[in-house]
């Protein structure tokens, strides 16, 4: 496994980040722990979760995924010592009016709750799951600074921010002599490259790590044509997208077949070839899926192959404003 600095910080993380959104939803606790064990054994030291995970697909199990992680940490304290732990705050955790968002009140309360569920005394990377336009940045940074002083968090990251949000957040932090955002977690894959317009340039300017989520575009890039009976293909919205993108998907899966690699592995490998990407998030439901995804770190794509992929999955044409203006 290769390692890379988390943005402009001195912290090093693995080139793949283990996402846990399926833990407690599609993956039982025992199997989740098997995947976590395999991650450590294979050098993956970067684990991402969120306080709302466990409730994504229905049922009031918010916090369940963090609890699964907490039980894994409790089973062997070395597990916690050997990982960079990231979680998130923002999502609705209960019907209480203040149990959501990025108010100083909720940031403090949500952080303490995550620490309890994960049975740890600190979070390495505390990420804002979404921008909260109703809260001033001075209030947000005051709350985050307090958590850093108390040793409850080490670094702060963002998720699903626009380039403007990143600039505003970091400039406000700079005036307060605070480190500010060190990472952005956002959707980025071969089929969704809008990040290249403004978010990637903003992250580059501020020395921020880029942590792509949905690197397989919700399974679309994982070989849907060769697996017509797959569960994801049966979902109405995904089935519609398959038909809409069939010409590209045929070229894509043909490209991967010529290479002799699984589409999911090549899709992750493409992200690892993008200079601004730190660590794509892989979200396996099974140990077998995770073992396949690990192969991405060994994928080498030639300039000719990268150009071919740009032809199949064209990006926005560069950064803004050149991508859409003279």
C-alpha positions in Angstrom: 0.0 0.0 0.0 1.2 3.5 -0.8 0.7 6.5 1.5 0.2 10.2 0.8 0.0 13.3 2.9 -3.5 14.4 3.8 -3.4 17.6 1.9 -1.0 20.2 3.4 -0.8 18.3 6.8 2.0 16.1 8.0 -0.5 13.2 8.4 -0.1 10.3 6.0 -3.0 8.1 4.8 -3.4 5.1 2.6 -4.2 5.7 -1.1 -7.6 4.0 -0.5 -10.0 5.0 2.2 -12.4 2.4 3.6 -15.9 3.7 3.6 -18.3 2.2 6.1 -21.7 3.3 4.9 -22.8 -0.3 4.3 -21.9 -1.4 7.8 -25.0 -2.1 9.7 -27.2 -1.6 6.7 -26.1 -4.2 4.1 -23.3 -5.7 6.1 -23.7 -7.3 9.5 -21.3 -6.4 12.3 -19.3 -9.6 12.2 -18.7 -9.2 8.4 -18.0 -5.5 8.9 -15.2 -6.4 11.4 -13.8 -8.9 8.9 -13.5 -6.2 6.4 -11.9 -3.8 8.9 -9.4 -6.5 9.9 -8.6 -7.0 6.2 -8.1 -3.3 5.7 -5.4 -3.1 8.4 -3.8 -6.3 7.2 -3.5 -4.8 3.7 -2.1 -1.4 4.9 -5.4 0.6 4.6 -5.1 3.0 7.6 -7.8 5.5 6.5 -11.4 4.8 7.7 -14.4 7.1 6.9 -17.8 7.1 8.5 -20.6 9.5 9.5 -22.9 10.0 12.5 -26.0 9.3 10.4 -24.7 6.1 8.8 -26.9 3.1 9.6 -30.1 5.0 8.7 -29.4 5.6 5.0 -31.9 3.1 3.6 -34.6 3.3 6.2 -35.1 2.3 9.8 -34.1 4.5 12.7 -30.6 3.1 13.2 -28.7 6.4 13.0 -25.3 6.0 14.7 -25.3 2.2 14.1 -22.2 2.3 11.9 -20.2 4.3 14.4 -21.2 1.7 17.0 -19.9 -1.1 14.9 -16.6 0.7 14.6 -16.6 1.3 18.4 -17.0 -2.4 19.1 -14.1 -3.1 16.7 -11.9 -0.6 18.5 -12.9 -2.0 21.9 -12.1 -5.6 20.8 -8.4 -4.6 20.3 -7.1 -1.2 21.3 -4.4 -1.5 18.6 -7.1 -1.1 16.0 -7.7 2.5 17.0 -4.0 3.2 17.3 -3.4 2.1 13.7 -6.0 4.0 11.9 -6.8 7.6 10.8 -10.4 7.9 11.8 -12.8 10.3 10.0 -16.4 10.9 10.7 -18.9 13.7 9.9 -21.4 16.1 11.4 -24.5 17.8 9.9 -27.2 15.2 9.3 -30.5 14.9 11.2 -30.0 12.6 14.2 -33.4 12.9 15.8 -36.6 14.9 15.7 -35.1 17.5 18.1 -34.9 20.8 16.3 -31.2 21.4 17.1 -30.0 17.8 16.5 -28.7 18.7 13.1 -26.7 21.3 11.1 -23.5 23.1 12.0 -24.5 25.3 14.9 -21.9 25.4 17.7 -24.5 23.7 19.9 -24.8 20.7 17.5 -21.2 20.5 16.6 -20.3 20.0 20.3 -23.2 17.6 21.0 -22.6 15.6 17.9 -18.9 15.2 18.5 -19.4 14.0 22.0 -22.0 11.5 20.8 -19.7 10.2 18.0 -16.9 9.7 20.5 -19.2 7.7 22.8 -20.4 5.5 20.0 -16.9 4.9 18.6 -15.5 4.3 22.1 -12.6 6.7 21.4 -11.3 9.9 22.9 -10.6 11.7 19.7 -11.5 11.9 16.0 -8.6 12.5 13.6 -10.6 14.1 10.8 -13.9 15.8 11.7 -15.8 16.6 8.5 -18.8 18.8 7.8 -21.1 16.6 5.8 -22.7 19.5 4.0 -22.5 23.3 3.9 -24.9 25.0 6.4 -25.8 28.3 4.9 -27.7 29.4 8.0 -24.7 29.4 10.3 -21.9 32.1 10.1 -18.4 30.7 9.7 -17.2 32.5 12.8 -19.6 30.3 14.9 -18.5 27.1 13.1 -14.8 27.8 13.5 -15.2 28.8 17.1 -16.8 25.5 17.8 -14.2 23.5 15.9 -11.3 25.4 17.5 -12.7 24.5 21.0 -12.8 20.8 20.0 -9.2 21.0 18.9 -8.2 22.7 22.2 -9.9 19.9 24.1 -8.1 17.3 22.1 -11.4 15.8 20.7 -10.5 16.4 17.1 -7.3 17.0 15.2 -8.2 18.2 11.7 -11.3 19.6 10.1 -12.6 18.7 6.6 -15.5 19.4 4.4 -17.8 17.3 2.3 -20.1 18.2 -0.6 -18.8 21.8 -0.6 -18.7 24.1 -3.7 -15.4 25.9 -4.6 -16.9 29.1 -3.2 -17.7 27.5 0.2 -14.1 26.1 0.4 -12.7 29.6 -0.2 -15.0 31.3 2.2 -14.4 28.8 5.0 -10.6 28.9 4.6 -10.3 32.6 4.4 -12.4 33.0 7.6 -10.2 30.4 9.3 -7.1 32.2 8.2 -8.3 35.5 9.8 -8.7 33.5 13.0 -5.2 32.0 12.7 -6.7 28.6 12.5 -5.6 25.8 10.1 -9.0 25.6 8.4 -10.1 22.9 6.0 -7.6 20.2 5.2 -9.8 18.0 3.0 -12.8 17.9 0.8 -14.9 14.7 0.3 -17.1 14.9 -2.8 -18.6 12.8 -5.5 -16.0 12.3 -8.3 -15.8 9.5 -10.9 -15.4 8.9 -14.6 -19.1 9.7 -15.3 -19.3 12.7 -12.9 -16.4 15.0 -13.4 -18.0 18.4 -12.6 -15.6 18.6 -9.6 -12.9 19.5 -12.2 -14.5 22.9 -12.8 -14.0 24.7 -9.5 -13.7 22.3 -6.5 -10.5 20.7 -7.6 -8.8 24.0 -8.3 -10.0 25.4 -5.0 -8.6 22.3 -3.2 -5.3 22.7 -5.0 -5.0 26.4 -4.1 -5.6 25.7 -0.4 -3.5 22.5 -0.2 -6.5 20.3 0.6 -6.8 16.6 0.2 -9.5 15.3 -2.2 -11.4 12.2 -1.0 -13.8 11.1 -3.8 -17.0 9.3 -2.8 -19.0 7.1 -5.1 -16.0 6.3 -7.3 -18.1 3.7 -9.1 -21.0 6.0 -9.6 -23.4 3.9 -7.5 -22.3 0.7 -9.3 -22.7 2.1 -12.8 -19.0 1.7 -13.5 -18.7 -1.7 -11.9 -19.7 -3.7 -14.9 -23.5 -3.5 -15.1 -23.8 -4.8 -18.7 -21.9 -8.0 -17.9 -24.1 -8.4 -14.8 -27.6 -7.9 -16.0 -29.2 -9.6 -13.0 -27.3 -7.5 -10.4 -29.4 -5.9 -7.7 -28.3 -2.4 -8.6 -29.3 -2.9 -12.3 -32.9 -3.7 -11.2 -33.4 -0.4 -9.4 -35.5 1.8 -11.6 -33.3 4.9 -11.5 -30.1 2.9 -12.2 -31.8 0.9 -15.0 -32.8 4.2 -16.7 -29.2 5.5 -16.5 -27.9 2.2 -18.0 -30.1 2.6 -21.0 -29.2 6.3 -21.4 -25.5 5.6 -21.2 -25.4 2.2 -22.9 -23.1 3.3 -25.8 -20.5 4.7 -23.4 -20.9 1.7 -21.0 -20.3 -0.7 -23.9 -17.1 1.1 -24.8 -16.1 1.3 -21.1 -16.6 -2.4 -20.4 -15.0 -3.3 -23.7 -11.9 -1.3 -22.7 -11.7 -3.0 -19.3 -12.1 -6.4 -20.9 -9.3 -5.7 -23.3 -7.1 -4.9 -20.3 -8.2 -8.0 -18.5 -9.3 -6.0 -15.4 -12.6 -5.6 -13.6 -14.3 -2.3 -14.4 -14.5 -1.4 -10.7 -10.7 -1.8 -10.4 -10.0 0.3 -13.4 -12.5 3.0 -12.3 -10.6 3.3 -9.0 -7.3 3.2 -10.8 -8.3 6.1 -13.0 -9.0 8.2 -9.9 -5.6 7.3 -8.4 -4.0 8.7 -11.6 -5.6 12.1 -11.1 -3.0 14.4 -9.5 -5.4 16.1 -7.1 -6.9 12.9 -5.7 -5.7 11.7 -2.3 -7.7 8.6 -1.6 -10.9 7.4 -3.2 -13.5 5.9 -0.8 -14.3 2.3 -1.3 -17.5 1.1 0.3 -17.6 -2.7 0.1 -20.6 -4.7 1.2 -18.5 -7.9 1.3 -15.0 -9.0 2.0 -14.7 -10.3 -1.5 -15.6 -6.9 -2.9 -13.0 -5.2 -0.7 -10.3 -7.7 -1.8 -11.1 -6.9 -5.5 -11.0 -3.1 -4.8 -7.6 -3.4 -3.3 -6.2 -4.3 -6.7 -6.7 -0.7 -7.8 -3.5 0.5 -6.2 -1.6 -1.7 -8.7 -3.4 -0.3 -11.8 -1.1 1.5 -14.3 -2.8 3.4 -17.1 -0.7 4.7 -20.0 -1.2 8.2 -21.4 -2.9 6.6 -24.4 -5.3 4.7 -22.1 -6.0 7.8 -20.1 -6.8 9.7 -23.3 -9.1 6.8 -24.4 -11.0 7.1 -21.1 -11.3 10.8 -21.6 -12.9 10.1 -25.0 -15.4 7.6 -23.5 -16.1 9.7 -20.4 -15.3 13.3 -21.3 -14.8 15.8 -18.5 -16.1 19.4 -18.5 -13.3 20.6 -20.7 -10.9 21.9 -18.1 -11.3 24.3 -15.2 -13.6 27.3 -14.9 -14.0 29.7 -16.6 -12.0 28.4 -19.6 -14.2 25.2 -19.8 -17.2 27.3 -20.7 -15.9 30.7 -21.8 -13.3 32.0 -24.2 
